[in-house]
Amino acid sequence: MSNPIIEPYLFFDGNCEEAVEFYRDNLGAKVEMMMRFSESPDPLPPDMMSPGYENRIMHVSFSIGESRIMASDGGCCPDAEAPRFGGFSLSIGLDDEAEAKRLFDLLAEGGKVEMPLGKTFWSPCFGMLTDKFGLDWMISVVAEEQQ
C-alpha cells in the first residue's frame, strides 16, 4: 500500500448543507465539490431514498486548511437509523491562542462545552466541545517546544 490517505466522512441527519455553510463561514472551509441526490448521474431507485431527500446533499468534499473532509446527509436507506457521531473528535491545532479562543467560541455557539479552554501540561490552551451539529471538536495551541 503506497501512502494511504485517511479522511473523515461525516453523515449529517439532513443538515449537511447548513453544517458546511457554518464551517465555511467560521472555519474558512472551502467546498471542492457538492452534489445533491437529485443531481446524481445515476439516480437511486425511488424506494431507496428517504422521502424529501432529493434536494439534500448526496456528497460534499471540503477542505479546512490542508485537511479534506467529506460528508453527506445520508438518507439513502429509509430503514437506517439516523446518523450520529461518536467515538471520535476532530482536532484543530493552532499556534495562536487568540485564534483558538475565536474558533472555540464560534464552534461552541449552540453546542456544548465539554472542557473549557485552559492551560494543560501539553498545551498552553486546550478545550473540547460538541458543536450544534453534534460533532465533537478539540481545539489546541501547539506548545512552542512541539512546533
C-alpha positions in Angstrom: 0.0 0.0 0.0 1.6 3.3 -1.0 0.8 6.4 1.1 -2.8 5.8 2.2 -4.8 8.9 2.9 -7.4 8.7 5.7 -10.1 11.3 5.5 -13.2 11.6 7.7 -16.6 11.0 6.0 -19.4 12.6 8.1 -23.0 11.7 7.8 -25.4 14.5 9.0 -29.0 13.9 9.6 -30.4 16.2 6.9 -28.5 19.3 7.9 -25.2 18.7 5.9 -25.6 21.9 3.8 -26.2 24.0 6.9 -23.1 22.4 8.6 -20.9 23.0 5.6 -22.0 26.7 5.4 -21.3 27.1 9.1 -17.8 25.6 8.8 -17.2 27.7 5.7 -18.3 30.9 7.5 -16.4 30.2 10.7 -13.5 27.9 9.9 -12.7 29.0 6.4 -13.8 25.7 4.8 -13.6 25.6 1.0 -16.1 23.5 -0.8 -14.4 21.4 -3.5 -17.4 19.5 -4.8 -21.1 19.3 -3.8 -23.8 17.1 -5.3 -27.5 16.7 -4.3 -29.3 13.4 -4.6 -31.3 14.9 -7.5 -28.1 15.7 -9.4 -26.7 12.2 -9.4 -25.9 10.9 -12.9 -27.3 7.5 -11.7 -30.3 8.4 -9.6 -31.2 6.0 -6.8 -34.3 3.9 -7.2 -37.3 5.7 -5.6 -37.7 3.1 -2.9 -34.1 3.5 -1.8 -34.2 7.2 -0.9 -35.9 8.7 2.1 -38.9 10.9 1.2 -37.9 14.6 0.8 -34.2 13.9 0.3 -34.0 14.7 -3.4 -32.5 18.2 -2.7 -30.3 17.2 0.2 -26.6 16.6 0.0 -25.6 13.2 -1.5 -21.8 14.1 -1.3 -19.7 17.1 -0.5 -16.0 17.4 -0.2 -14.5 20.4 1.5 -11.2 21.4 3.0 -10.2 23.2 6.1 -6.6 24.3 5.9 -4.8 21.3 4.4 -7.3 18.7 5.6 -10.1 17.3 3.5 -13.5 16.3 4.9 -16.2 14.5 3.1 -19.9 14.5 4.1 -23.4 13.6 3.2 -27.0 13.9 4.5 -27.2 10.1 4.4 -30.8 9.3 3.9 -30.4 6.8 1.0 -31.6 4.0 3.2 -35.1 4.7 4.6 -34.9 1.9 7.3 -31.5 3.0 8.6 -31.2 4.8 12.0 -30.4 8.5 11.9 -26.7 9.1 11.7 -24.9 10.0 15.0 -21.4 10.9 15.7 -19.5 9.2 18.5 -16.1 7.7 19.4 -14.0 10.4 17.7 -13.3 14.2 17.7 -11.9 16.4 15.0 -8.9 18.2 16.3 -7.6 21.6 15.3 -4.1 22.5 16.2 -3.2 26.2 16.1 -0.2 28.4 17.0 -2.2 31.4 18.3 -4.3 31.5 21.5 -6.5 34.3 20.3 -7.4 32.3 17.2 -8.0 29.2 19.3 -10.4 31.2 21.5 -12.2 32.7 18.5 -12.7 29.3 16.8 -13.7 27.6 20.1 -16.3 30.3 20.8 -17.8 30.0 17.3 -18.0 26.2 17.4 -19.4 26.2 20.9 -22.3 28.6 19.9 -25.4 26.5 20.0 -23.4 23.4 21.2 -22.0 22.2 24.4 -18.6 22.9 26.0 -17.1 19.7 27.4 -13.9 21.2 28.6 -13.4 25.0 28.6 -10.2 26.4 27.0 -7.4 26.4 29.5 -3.8 25.5 30.1 -2.8 21.9 30.3 0.5 20.1 30.8 0.7 19.5 27.0 -0.7 22.8 25.7 -0.9 26.4 26.8 -4.6 26.4 25.5 -6.8 23.4 25.1 -10.5 22.8 25.1 -13.2 20.3 24.0 -16.7 20.9 22.8 -19.6 19.5 20.8 -20.9 21.8 18.1 -24.6 22.4 17.3 -24.5 19.6 14.7 -23.3 17.0 17.3 -19.7 16.9 16.1 -17.0 16.8 18.8 -14.0 19.1 18.4 -10.7 19.5 20.3 -9.1 22.9 19.9 -5.4 23.3 21.0 -2.5 25.6 20.7 0.6 23.6 19.9 3.3 24.2 22.6 6.4 26.0 21.2 8.6 23.1 22.1 6.4 20.8 19.9 6.5 23.0 16.9 
